[in-house]
Amino acid sequence: MLEFKSALLSLGFEVEAQKLNVNELANIRTPSVLLVLPPENLEGRWAPAFGHYVVLWPLDEQRVRVLDYPRDSVTFSIDYLIRHLRTAGITNIPVLLCSNQNLRS
């Protein structure tokens, strides 16, 4: 995630790294890079062997767009996304919260 953070900083984003529990995803109001890890790699490991990065882009208080290149972006309700992650056994997620004055509307 350090490489992503450095790249985002060089593009002018303000970046804050956090580890959020799944319920806290509902409070994200800025574009964010999430590292989704298999449940066995989540607790207490900061350098997992593998994981999957996605971008979470909040659209409003109920919906988010998930960008997962090269797939098309998908829009979900935040409740659906949280239920899906819980069902998969994912409870904590490393996140890079990104903000930029030019992204605010």
Secondary structure, DSSP 8 states (H G I E B T S, - for coil): -HHHHHHHHHTT-EEEEEEEEGGGGGG--S-EEEEE--GGGTTT-SS-S--EEEEEEE-SSSEEEEE-TTS--EEEEHHHHHHHHHHTT--EEEEEEEE-GGG--
